[in-house]
Amino acid sequence: MTEASDFASNVTEWQRREGRHDLPWQKMADPYRVWLSEIMLQQTQVNAVVPYFDRFLKRFPTLQHLAEAEEDDVLAVWSGLGYYARARNLHRAARQISCIHEGQFPTCFDDIVALPGVGRSTAGAIAVFSFGQRHPILDGNVKRVFARYFGIEGYPGVKAVADRLWCLAEKLLPERDVQAYTQGLMDLGAQVCTRSRPRCGNCPLAQGCTARLLECTDVLPTPRPKKMRPQRSTVMLVMEHDGRLMIEKRPAPGIWGGLWSFPEIDAVGNAMQACRSQFGAEVRAIDQMTPIEHGFTHFSLTIAPLLCRVEQRQSQAEMPGRAWVGLDEAMHYPIPVPVRKLVSQLRGRLALQAVPGQAG
């Protein structure tokens, strides 16, 4: 218990001296802001989150505003932050809170962890920072701090290793100053005990850190076992007619579920027929654009985009789930990063002048 007490007090005192105190979501103990920040911070660094957090709050200033919004509007504001299931779950959770909890963010841990997209660690952080409750957390930064300090080997994604880390998280949790302690663990992992080149000379836990003493900070925590990431490919039909592009809404769940994207086919040679049979578009010219490489967590995707110059197209009313939109308009839709890159490329072509190419 003495070791646990010393560990917690060192973290807490360091946080008060050196930790982060001016992040946008720290300005008030508003559970909506805390919840939003914790969801955005999943798998995303603080410096990337801050502008999205501010923009999201400007568009949806309260939980009720979010609950009443359309999913497309939520995804559009989220667009570019990635891991879009987070945004869909955030929206679902807001509606769940509005329906089940009468619009008031739940204060009970079991009710918080029951929200879509909220796991044990996220729920603990929300309960700590919003309501001053006493719950452990174990996000990626904290796992790294614990693994190095206690010399815990094994990939943290393995259940036996994760269980051991959770036991430590519970054991080390202080009776008082839980907010400063919890923020301190997060700050240590983000600012000092970093994934590469940890600043051990600035760490309040350095004296007792196993990884530092054994000079093995470069191998702890044990990384995910390496696997060859599968390579997939697709062909995107970038259909253009009178300066407008055809996009369609992707089904959810799934990759880019709920987002708007260019239609996809399996092979370049099927482009003209697909445009005619699936989308009612007669193509007069096809130009191969520069391929795009895009990485997902579990596979890599090569996108072969085809710019298809369309002579005639179906009317908007005949295309449910699809839309012909202008270049500027497309950028306001919830579109994935590769599609945003393609639209940006096309915006650089003045008036989308005809490009030489062989149709078919």
C-alpha positions as CSV (number, residue, x, y, z in Angstrom):
1,M,0.0,0.0,0.0
2,T,2.9,2.3,0.6
3,E,4.2,1.7,-2.9
4,A,0.7,2.4,-4.3
5,S,0.4,5.6,-2.2
6,D,3.8,6.8,-3.3
7,F,3.0,6.1,-7.0
8,A,-0.2,8.0,-6.8
9,S,1.2,11.0,-4.9
10,N,4.1,11.3,-7.3
11,V,1.8,11.3,-10.3
12,T,-0.6,13.8,-8.7
13,E,2.0,16.2,-7.6
14,W,3.7,16.1,-11.0
15,Q,0.4,16.7,-12.8
16,R,-0.3,19.8,-10.7
17,R,3.2,21.2,-11.6
18,E,3.7,19.9,-15.2
19,G,0.5,18.5,-16.5
20,R,-2.0,19.9,-18.9
21,H,-4.6,22.3,-17.5
22,D,-5.8,24.3,-20.4
23,L,-7.4,21.8,-22.8
24,P,-10.9,22.9,-24.0
25,W,-12.8,20.2,-22.2
26,Q,-11.0,21.0,-18.9
27,K,-12.7,24.4,-18.6
28,M,-15.8,23.1,-17.0
29,A,-16.9,19.7,-15.6
30,D,-19.6,19.4,-18.2
31,P,-20.3,15.7,-18.8
32,Y,-21.3,16.4,-22.5
33,R,-17.9,18.0,-23.1
34,V,-16.0,15.4,-21.2
35,W,-17.8,12.5,-23.0
36,L,-17.2,14.1,-26.4
37,S,-13.5,14.6,-25.7
38,E,-13.0,11.1,-24.5
39,I,-14.7,9.6,-27.6
40,M,-12.6,11.9,-29.9
41,L,-9.4,11.0,-28.0
42,Q,-9.9,7.3,-28.7
43,Q,-7.0,6.4,-31.1
44,T,-6.4,10.1,-31.8
45,Q,-3.9,12.5,-30.4
46,V,-4.8,15.7,-28.6
47,N,-3.4,18.1,-31.1
48,A,-5.6,16.5,-33.8
49,V,-8.7,16.5,-31.6
50,V,-8.8,20.1,-30.4
51,P,-10.0,21.8,-33.7
52,Y,-12.6,19.1,-34.2
53,F,-13.8,19.4,-30.6
54,D,-14.3,23.1,-31.0
55,R,-16.0,22.8,-34.4
56,F,-18.3,20.0,-33.1
57,L,-19.4,22.1,-30.1
58,K,-20.0,25.1,-32.3
59,R,-22.4,22.9,-34.4
60,F,-23.9,20.9,-31.6
61,P,-23.5,23.0,-28.4
62,T,-25.6,20.7,-26.2
63,L,-26.4,17.0,-25.9
64,Q,-29.9,17.8,-27.1
65,H,-28.7,19.5,-30.2
66,L,-26.7,16.4,-31.0
67,A,-29.6,14.1,-30.3
68,E,-31.9,16.0,-32.6
69,A,-29.4,16.2,-35.5
70,E,-29.4,14.0,-38.6
71,E,-26.6,11.5,-38.8
72,D,-25.3,13.0,-42.0
73,D,-24.8,16.3,-40.3
74,V,-22.9,14.6,-37.4
75,L,-20.7,12.7,-39.9
76,A,-20.0,15.8,-41.9
77,V,-18.7,17.7,-38.9
78,W,-16.7,14.6,-37.9
79,S,-15.3,14.1,-41.4
80,G,-11.5,13.8,-41.5
81,L,-11.1,12.7,-37.9
82,G,-11.4,9.0,-38.9
83,Y,-12.8,6.0,-37.1
84,Y,-16.3,7.0,-38.1
85,A,-18.0,4.4,-35.9
86,R,-17.2,6.7,-33.0
87,A,-19.4,9.5,-34.5
88,R,-22.3,7.1,-35.2
89,N,-22.1,5.7,-31.7
90,L,-21.9,9.2,-30.3
91,H,-25.1,10.1,-32.1
92,R,-26.8,6.9,-31.0
93,A,-25.8,7.5,-27.4
94,A,-27.1,11.1,-27.5
95,R,-30.5,9.8,-28.6
96,Q,-30.4,7.0,-26.0
97,I,-29.7,9.6,-23.3
98,S,-32.5,11.8,-24.6
99,C,-34.9,8.8,-24.6
100,I,-34.0,6.8,-21.5
101,H,-32.4,9.4,-19.3
102,E,-34.7,12.4,-20.2
103,G,-31.8,14.2,-21.8
104,Q,-29.6,14.2,-18.7
105,F,-26.2,12.6,-18.9
106,P,-26.3,9.6,-16.6
107,T,-24.2,9.8,-13.4
108,C,-24.2,6.0,-12.6
109,F,-21.1,4.2,-14.0
110,D,-23.2,1.2,-15.2
111,D,-25.4,3.6,-17.2
112,I,-22.4,5.3,-18.7
113,V,-20.7,2.1,-19.7
114,A,-23.9,1.0,-21.3
115,L,-23.9,3.8,-23.8
116,P,-22.9,2.9,-27.4
117,G,-19.1,3.4,-28.0
118,V,-18.3,3.7,-24.3
119,G,-16.0,1.0,-22.8
120,R,-14.8,0.6,-19.2
121,S,-11.9,3.0,-19.4
122,T,-13.8,5.7,-21.2
123,A,-16.7,5.4,-18.7
124,G,-14.2,5.6,-15.8
125,A,-12.7,8.8,-17.2
126,I,-16.2,10.4,-17.7
127,A,-17.2,9.5,-14.2
128,V,-14.0,10.9,-12.7
129,F,-13.8,14.2,-14.6
130,S,-17.6,14.9,-14.7
131,F,-18.7,13.7,-11.3
132,G,-15.6,13.3,-9.2
133,Q,-16.2,9.6,-8.8
134,R,-13.5,7.1,-8.0
135,H,-12.9,4.7,-11.0
136,P,-9.8,3.4,-12.7
137,I,-8.9,4.0,-16.3
138,L,-6.7,2.1,-18.7
139,D,-6.3,3.8,-22.0
140,G,-3.2,3.3,-24.3
141,N,-1.1,5.9,-22.5
142,V,-1.8,4.4,-19.1
143,K,-1.1,0.9,-20.3
144,R,2.3,2.1,-21.4
145,V,3.1,3.7,-18.1
146,F,2.1,0.7,-16.1
147,A,3.9,-1.8,-18.4
148,R,7.2,0.1,-18.2
149,Y,7.0,1.0,-14.5
150,F,6.2,-2.6,-13.4
151,G,8.1,-4.4,-16.1
152,I,5.0,-6.2,-17.5
153,E,5.7,-8.2,-20.6
154,G,3.1,-9.4,-23.1
155,Y,0.9,-7.6,-25.6
156,P,-1.7,-5.6,-23.6
157,G,-4.4,-6.7,-26.1
158,V,-4.1,-10.2,-24.7
159,K,-6.7,-10.8,-22.0
160,A,-4.3,-12.1,-19.4
161,V,-2.1,-9.1,-19.7
162,A,-5.0,-6.7,-19.8
163,D,-6.5,-8.3,-16.6
164,R,-3.2,-7.8,-14.9
165,L,-3.0,-4.2,-15.9
166,W,-6.6,-3.6,-14.7
167,C,-5.7,-5.1,-11.3
168,L,-2.9,-2.6,-11.1
169,A,-5.2,0.3,-12.1
170,E,-7.6,-0.6,-9.3
171,K,-4.8,-1.2,-6.7
172,L,-3.0,2.1,-7.4
173,L,-6.2,4.3,-7.5
174,P,-5.9,6.8,-4.6
175,E,-8.7,7.6,-2.2
176,R,-8.4,11.4,-2.9
177,D,-7.3,13.6,-5.7
178,V,-8.6,11.1,-8.3
179,Q,-9.1,13.7,-11.0
180,A,-5.5,15.0,-10.8
181,Y,-4.2,11.5,-10.6
182,T,-6.2,10.3,-13.6
183,Q,-5.2,13.3,-15.7
184,G,-1.6,12.8,-14.5
185,L,-1.5,9.3,-15.8
186,M,-2.9,10.5,-19.2
187,D,-0.4,13.4,-19.3
188,L,2.6,11.2,-18.4
189,G,1.8,8.8,-21.2
190,A,1.2,11.6,-23.7
191,Q,4.1,13.9,-22.8
192,V,6.8,12.0,-21.0
193,C,6.4,8.2,-21.2
194,T,5.9,8.4,-24.9
195,R,5.9,5.4,-27.4
196,S,9.4,6.3,-28.7
197,R,12.1,8.4,-27.0
198,P,10.5,8.6,-23.6
199,R,11.8,11.5,-21.5
200,C,12.8,9.5,-18.5
201,G,14.7,12.4,-17.0
202,N,11.5,14.3,-16.6
203,C,9.4,11.5,-15.2
204,P,8.3,11.6,-11.6
205,L,8.3,7.8,-11.5
206,A,11.8,7.3,-12.9
207,Q,13.4,6.1,-9.6
208,G,11.2,3.0,-9.4
209,C,10.6,2.4,-13.1
210,T,11.6,-1.2,-14.1
211,A,12.0,-0.4,-17.8
212,R,14.3,2.5,-17.1
213,L,16.4,0.5,-14.6
214,L,16.7,-2.4,-17.0
215,E,17.1,-0.1,-20.1
216,C,14.2,-1.8,-21.9
217,T,11.8,1.1,-22.5
218,D,12.1,0.3,-26.2
219,V,10.5,-3.1,-25.9
220,L,7.9,-2.3,-23.3
221,P,5.0,-2.5,-23.6
222,T,5.2,-5.5,-25.9
223,P,4.0,-4.5,-29.3
224,R,1.2,-6.1,-31.2
225,P,2.4,-9.3,-32.9
226,K,3.2,-8.4,-36.4
227,K,1.0,-9.8,-39.2
228,M,1.1,-9.1,-42.9
229,R,-1.6,-6.6,-43.5
230,P,-3.8,-7.8,-46.4
231,Q,-3.8,-5.7,-49.5
232,R,-7.1,-5.0,-51.2
233,S,-8.0,-2.9,-54.3
234,T,-11.1,-1.2,-55.7
235,V,-12.0,1.0,-58.6
236,M,-13.9,4.2,-57.9
237,L,-16.1,5.8,-60.5
238,V,-15.7,9.5,-60.4
239,M,-18.7,10.4,-62.7
240,E,-18.8,14.1,-63.7
241,H,-21.6,15.9,-65.6
242,D,-21.6,19.6,-66.1
243,G,-19.3,20.2,-63.1
244,R,-21.3,17.9,-60.8
245,L,-20.2,14.6,-59.3
246,M,-22.2,11.5,-58.4
247,I,-21.8,10.3,-54.9
248,E,-23.7,7.6,-52.9
249,K,-24.3,6.9,-49.3
250,R,-22.5,3.8,-48.0
251,P,-24.4,1.3,-45.9
252,A,-23.7,1.0,-42.2
253,P,-22.1,-0.9,-40.6
254,G,-19.1,-1.4,-42.7
255,I,-16.0,0.5,-44.0
256,W,-17.0,4.2,-44.2
257,G,-20.5,3.2,-43.2
258,G,-22.9,6.1,-43.3
259,L,-20.5,8.3,-45.3
260,W,-20.9,9.4,-48.9
261,S,-18.4,8.2,-51.4
262,F,-17.9,7.5,-55.1
263,P,-19.4,4.2,-56.4
264,E,-17.0,1.3,-56.6
265,I,-16.6,-1.6,-59.0
266,D,-14.2,-4.5,-59.2
267,A,-12.5,-3.9,-62.5
268,V,-11.5,-1.0,-64.7
269,G,-12.8,-2.7,-67.8
270,N,-16.4,-2.8,-66.4
271,A,-16.6,1.0,-65.9
272,M,-18.6,2.1,-68.9
273,Q,-21.1,-0.8,-68.5
274,A,-21.4,-0.1,-64.8
275,C,-22.1,3.6,-65.3
276,R,-24.8,2.7,-67.8
277,S,-26.5,-0.3,-66.1
278,Q,-26.2,0.7,-62.4
279,F,-26.4,4.5,-62.6
280,G,-28.1,5.3,-65.8
281,A,-25.1,7.4,-67.0
282,E,-23.9,7.4,-70.6
283,V,-20.1,8.0,-70.6
284,R,-18.3,9.7,-73.5
285,A,-14.7,9.6,-72.0
286,I,-12.8,7.9,-69.2
287,D,-9.5,9.0,-67.8
288,Q,-7.5,7.1,-65.3
289,M,-6.5,9.3,-62.3
290,T,-3.6,8.8,-60.0
291,P,-4.1,5.7,-57.7
292,I,-4.5,6.4,-53.9
293,E,-3.1,4.2,-51.2
294,H,-5.1,4.2,-47.9
295,G,-4.4,2.3,-44.8
296,F,-7.0,0.8,-42.4
297,T,-6.3,-0.9,-39.1
298,H,-6.5,-4.4,-40.6
299,F,-5.8,-4.0,-44.3
300,S,-4.4,-1.6,-46.9
301,L,-6.5,-0.4,-49.8
302,T,-5.4,0.7,-53.3
303,I,-8.0,2.9,-55.0
304,A,-7.9,3.2,-58.8
305,P,-10.1,6.3,-59.5
306,L,-11.6,6.7,-63.0
307,L,-12.8,10.1,-64.1
308,C,-15.9,9.3,-66.2
309,R,-17.2,12.2,-68.3
310,V,-21.0,11.7,-68.5
311,E,-23.2,12.9,-71.4
312,Q,-26.5,12.2,-69.7
313,R,-27.6,11.1,-66.3
314,Q,-30.6,10.1,-64.2
315,S,-32.5,12.8,-62.4
316,Q,-31.9,13.2,-58.7
317,A,-35.4,11.9,-57.9
318,E,-34.7,8.6,-59.5
319,M,-31.6,7.9,-57.4
320,P,-32.4,7.3,-53.7
321,G,-29.2,7.2,-51.6
322,R,-27.3,9.0,-54.4
323,A,-26.8,12.6,-55.4
324,W,-25.2,14.7,-58.1
325,V,-23.3,17.5,-56.3
326,G,-21.0,20.3,-57.2
327,L,-17.3,20.2,-56.2
328,D,-17.7,22.7,-53.3
329,E,-21.0,21.1,-52.2
330,A,-19.3,17.7,-52.1
331,M,-16.8,19.0,-49.5
332,H,-19.6,19.7,-47.1
333,Y,-20.9,16.1,-47.2
334,P,-19.5,13.5,-44.8
335,I,-16.9,12.0,-47.1
336,P,-13.9,9.8,-46.2
337,V,-10.3,11.1,-46.6
338,P,-9.5,9.5,-50.0
339,V,-12.7,10.9,-51.5
340,R,-11.9,14.3,-50.1
341,K,-8.4,14.0,-51.8
342,L,-10.0,13.2,-55.1
343,V,-12.5,16.1,-54.9
344,S,-9.6,18.4,-54.1
345,Q,-7.7,17.2,-57.2
346,L,-10.7,17.8,-59.4
347,R,-11.3,21.3,-57.9
348,G,-7.8,22.1,-59.2
349,R,-8.8,21.4,-62.8
350,L,-10.3,24.6,-64.1
351,A,-13.9,24.0,-65.3
352,L,-13.1,20.3,-65.5
353,Q,-12.0,20.6,-69.1
354,A,-12.2,17.5,-71.2
355,V,-9.3,15.1,-70.6
356,P,-8.0,12.9,-73.4
357,G,-8.8,9.3,-72.8
358,Q,-10.2,6.2,-74.4
359,A,-13.7,5.3,-73.3
360,G,-14.2,1.6,-72.6
